[in-house]
Structures are given as C-alpha cells and as structure tokens.
Amino acid sequence: TARSLAGTIGATRVQADALALENSCAQRRPPAEIQRAHQALEESLHALIEQLLPQLAQAEGVLA
C-alpha cells in the first residue's frame, strides 16, 4: 500500500496521510471528509516528489 511503501522509505508525512485516507474510507466517512484526506495525501506526495527530483537528477548524472 501507499502507507507501507511510504514507511519503508521514511516518508512519514505521506505515510500519515495515507493512513488517514485509509481510515476515512474504512470508517465510511462522509465523501467530503474522504476528499479532504485524499487531497492531503496528494499534496504530501507532490511535496515528496519535489524533494526527490533533484536527488534523482544528481544520481542520474553520477551514473551516466
């Protein structure tokens, strides 16, 4: 799951947001609440990607 993968790489914000979304769905929360949890996860994933891109570019340069 997104939550377990995030935990594996130490992305604690993504992990927490994924857990919140999972819980909202499992508890059959109102659609607006599920949408907010989904939005939070999407934002934390985008932030993680933005942090990783420079490191990936650097690693690509080293491997080339």
Number of C-alpha atoms within 10 A of each C-alpha: 10 15 19 14 12 19 15 11 9 11 16 14 18 25 23 17 23 24 18 19 23 18 14 19 17 9 10 11 13 10 11 9 14 19 15 14 21 19 14 19 22 15 14 20 20 13 13 15 12 11 11 12 11 11 11 12 11 11 11 10 9 8 7 5
